[in-house]
Amino acid sequence: MSYYFVMLISKIVCLLPWSLCQKIGWLIAQIIWPFLPKRRKKMSHENIKRCLKVDDTEAERISKASAVQFGSILFEVLRFPVLKDKMESHVKIEGLHYLTDYINSPNREGKGAVIATCHSDNWELMGGAFAQYGISLVGVAKKQKSSGMDKFINEYRTLIGMHITYKSGVREMFEMLGEGWFIGLIMDQDTNRHDGVIVNFFDEPTNYMPGAASMSRFKNVPIFPAFMHRNEDGTHTLIVQPAIYVEKTKNKREDIKRTTQQLATLIEEHIKKYPEQWFWLHDRWKSMREEFTPEEVEEMKNNFKNNIY
């Protein structure tokens, strides 16, 4: 039932001008903001203050702006049937030549590459933008609790040009990487102690997903960091950065950790430029709080300060 309801809403939204959709999305998000869980808003507020070194007023502004942007993000996703034919006017890509030069490189050997990004701006649109610009992209998705919503979002991801695999489809990802596909990985979510690597992120020990570095090292393919931000007129700019290669030494874990730190630093730099567009409501330091002792965390901080890591 949810699938057909959302499809109906999408058809209506596609008939409306984008300027009106932005206003409606902003209004809906403004109405919802007061009803978001207080615990989440408090966590977001405190993380912003600590990470960005701002006062309460600025932290409140950034926290609210970060949440309210999801109104526009939702309406953009609902408008994918329209946007897929207007992508070049809606999303400009800077640094696309890094990808095309690699694709045309004689040393490529038919392999793909990893595109590493974060939950900033509309990451669903980012995957579609790459696909519409001719980059064969595999989007790695998390299965939705609602089967109807899962069907809807994956149909729309496919509609806009992406191939979708679930996080559990690791074998498929490696196979497609070997066949020349680009694997899009959003790597700024928290993970558990066993699966993550600890890096320095906003001067805090942070548990990071090592998937991009692991995949790059195993298949000997480059990682292209890419970040998108929304412009004042509602369009987007997607910036692709030069390739990063994982150094391959005898210490596999350190190779992966070193590259993951490099990517985490790039993500931090992007967030500092566009703090209102990052997903601050995510409990980014949950595993550090629940799976590590305060003594362990303090030791990590000291190690970072003394450049031991």
C-alpha positions in Angstrom: 0.0 0.0 0.0 2.8 2.4 0.9 4.4 1.8 -2.6 1.3 2.9 -4.5 0.7 5.9 -2.2 4.3 7.2 -2.7 4.1 6.6 -6.5 0.9 8.7 -6.6 2.6 11.5 -4.7 5.5 11.3 -7.0 3.3 11.6 -10.1 1.7 14.8 -8.6 5.1 16.3 -7.6 6.4 15.7 -11.1 3.7 18.0 -12.4 4.8 20.9 -10.2 7.6 23.4 -10.9 10.8 22.7 -9.0 10.7 26.1 -7.3 7.3 25.3 -5.8 8.5 21.8 -4.7 11.4 23.4 -2.8 9.0 25.7 -0.9 6.6 22.9 -0.1 9.5 20.6 1.0 11.0 23.4 3.2 7.5 24.1 4.8 6.8 20.4 5.6 10.3 20.0 7.1 9.8 23.2 9.2 6.5 21.8 10.5 8.1 18.4 11.4 11.2 19.9 13.1 9.6 20.6 16.5 8.4 17.0 16.7 11.8 15.3 16.1 13.1 13.4 19.2 14.6 15.7 21.7 17.4 13.2 22.3 18.4 13.3 18.6 18.3 17.1 18.5 20.4 17.4 21.6 23.0 15.0 20.3 23.2 16.9 17.0 23.5 20.2 18.8 26.3 18.9 21.1 28.2 17.3 18.2 28.1 20.5 16.2 29.4 22.6 19.1 32.2 20.1 19.7 33.2 19.5 16.1 32.9 23.0 14.7 33.7 25.0 17.9 30.6 27.2 17.6 28.3 28.7 20.2 24.8 27.5 21.1 23.0 29.8 18.7 25.1 28.8 15.7 24.9 25.1 16.6 21.1 25.4 16.8 21.0 27.1 13.4 23.2 24.4 11.7 21.3 21.5 13.4 17.9 22.8 12.2 19.2 23.6 8.7 20.7 20.1 8.4 17.3 18.5 9.3 15.1 20.9 7.3 17.1 20.2 4.1 15.5 16.8 3.9 12.3 18.4 2.7 14.0 19.4 -0.5 15.8 16.1 -0.7 12.6 14.2 -0.5 10.9 16.2 -3.3 14.0 15.8 -5.5 13.8 12.0 -5.1 10.1 12.1 -5.9 10.9 14.1 -9.0 13.5 11.6 -10.4 11.3 10.7 -13.4 11.7 14.4 -14.4 15.2 15.0 -13.3 16.7 12.1 -15.2 16.3 14.0 -18.4 17.4 17.4 -16.9 20.4 16.2 -14.9 23.0 18.4 -16.7 21.1 21.6 -15.8 20.4 20.4 -12.2 23.8 19.0 -11.2 27.1 20.3 -12.5 30.1 18.0 -12.1 33.6 19.4 -11.6 36.5 17.1 -12.0 34.6 14.6 -14.1 37.7 14.3 -16.2 39.4 12.4 -13.4 36.9 9.6 -14.0 36.9 9.7 -17.8 40.7 9.8 -18.0 40.8 6.7 -15.8 38.1 5.0 -18.0 40.1 5.7 -21.1 43.5 4.8 -19.5 45.3 1.9 -21.2 46.5 0.7 -17.8 43.0 0.3 -16.5 42.8 -3.3 -17.5 39.0 -3.2 -17.6 38.7 -2.6 -13.9 36.3 -0.2 -12.2 37.0 2.1 -9.3 35.6 3.2 -5.9 33.8 6.5 -5.5 33.9 7.5 -1.8 31.5 10.1 -0.4 29.5 11.0 2.7 25.9 11.8 3.8 26.0 15.4 2.7 23.4 17.2 0.5 21.3 14.7 -1.6 23.4 11.5 -1.8 20.6 9.7 -3.7 20.8 12.4 -6.4 24.6 12.1 -6.5 24.5 8.5 -7.7 21.9 9.4 -10.3 24.0 12.3 -11.5 27.1 10.1 -12.1 24.9 7.6 -13.9 23.4 10.2 -16.2 26.8 11.6 -17.0 27.8 8.2 -18.3 29.6 6.7 -15.2 28.5 3.0 -14.7 27.7 3.2 -11.0 26.7 0.6 -8.5 24.9 2.1 -5.5 25.2 0.2 -2.3 21.9 0.3 -0.4 20.5 -0.6 3.0 17.3 -2.6 2.8 14.3 -0.5 4.1 12.1 -1.9 6.8 9.0 -1.3 4.7 8.9 -3.6 1.6 6.8 -1.0 -0.2 9.3 1.8 0.4 12.2 -0.5 -0.4 10.6 -1.3 -3.8 9.9 2.3 -4.5 13.4 3.7 -3.7 15.2 1.0 -5.6 12.9 1.4 -8.6 13.7 5.1 -8.7 17.4 4.5 -8.2 17.3 2.2 -11.2 15.2 4.6 -13.1 17.8 7.3 -12.8 20.6 5.0 -14.0 22.1 3.2 -11.0 22.6 -0.5 -10.4 21.7 -1.3 -6.9 23.1 -3.9 -4.6 22.5 -4.4 -0.9 25.3 -4.0 1.7 25.2 -7.8 2.1 26.1 -8.3 -1.6 29.9 -8.0 -1.1 30.7 -10.7 -3.6 28.6 -9.0 -6.3 30.4 -5.7 -5.6 33.8 -7.3 -6.1 32.7 -9.0 -9.3 31.3 -5.8 -10.8 34.4 -3.9 -9.8 36.4 -6.4 -11.8 34.0 -5.9 -14.8 34.6 -2.1 -14.9 31.8 -0.7 -12.7 32.3 2.1 -10.3 31.2 1.3 -6.7 29.7 4.2 -4.8 30.3 3.9 -1.1 29.0 6.3 1.6 31.5 5.8 4.3 30.7 8.2 7.2 28.2 6.1 9.1 29.1 4.6 12.4 29.9 0.9 12.6 30.8 -1.6 15.3 34.1 -2.1 17.0 34.9 -5.3 15.2 34.2 -4.1 11.6 35.6 -0.5 11.9 38.9 1.3 12.1 39.6 4.1 14.4 40.6 7.4 12.8 40.9 11.0 13.9 37.7 12.9 12.8 37.1 16.4 14.1 39.9 15.7 16.7 37.8 12.8 18.1 38.6 9.1 17.9 35.9 7.9 15.4 34.9 4.4 14.2 35.0 4.5 10.4 33.9 2.0 7.8 37.0 0.7 6.0 35.1 -0.6 2.9 36.5 1.8 0.4 40.2 1.3 1.4 39.7 -2.5 1.7 38.1 -2.8 -1.7 40.7 -0.6 -3.3 43.6 -2.5 -1.8 42.2 -5.9 -2.7 41.4 -5.1 -6.3 44.2 -2.6 -6.9 41.8 0.1 -8.1 41.7 3.8 -7.3 39.4 5.6 -4.9 37.9 8.9 -6.2 36.6 11.1 -3.3 33.5 13.0 -4.4 31.3 15.5 -2.6 28.2 17.4 -3.6 26.7 20.6 -2.2 23.5 22.5 -2.9 23.7 25.9 -4.4 21.5 28.9 -3.4 19.4 28.5 -6.5 18.5 24.9 -5.7 20.9 23.3 -8.1 24.0 21.2 -7.1 27.7 21.1 -7.7 29.4 17.7 -7.5 33.1 17.8 -7.1 35.3 14.8 -8.0 38.8 14.8 -6.5 42.0 13.1 -7.9 42.4 9.4 -7.3 43.8 7.9 -4.2 45.6 4.6 -4.3 46.0 2.4 -1.2 49.7 1.7 -0.5 50.2 -2.0 -0.3 52.7 -3.1 2.4 53.0 -6.2 4.5 50.7 -4.6 7.1 47.2 -4.8 5.5 45.4 -3.2 8.5 47.7 -0.2 8.6 47.4 0.3 4.8 43.6 0.3 5.2 43.7 2.5 8.2 46.0 5.1 6.6 43.8 5.5 3.6 40.6 5.6 5.6 42.2 8.4 7.7 43.0 10.3 4.4 39.3 9.9 3.3 38.0 10.9 6.7 40.1 14.1 6.6 38.6 15.0 3.2 35.1 14.4 4.5 35.8 16.6 7.5 37.1 19.4 5.2 33.9 19.2 3.1 31.7 19.3 6.2 33.4 22.4 7.5 32.7 24.1 4.2 29.0 23.1 4.1 28.1 22.2 7.7 24.3 22.7 7.2 24.3 20.0 4.5 25.8 17.1 6.5 23.5 14.6 8.3 24.2 15.6 12.0 21.2 13.7 13.3 23.1 10.4 12.8 24.6 9.1 16.1 28.1 9.2 14.6 30.0 8.4 17.8 27.6 5.7 19.2 30.0 2.8 19.0 32.8 4.9 20.6 30.5 5.6 23.5 29.1 2.1 23.9 31.8 -0.3 22.8 35.0 1.5 24.1 35.8 2.5 27.7 36.4 6.2 28.5 40.1 5.2 29.2 40.5 3.7 25.8 39.0 6.8 24.1 41.3 9.1 26.1 44.3 7.1 25.2 43.4 7.3 21.5 43.0 11.1 21.8 46.5 11.3 23.3 47.9 9.1 20.6 46.4 11.4 17.9 47.9 14.5 19.6 51.3 12.8 19.8 51.1 11.6 16.2 51.4 8.0 17.2 48.6 6.8 14.8 
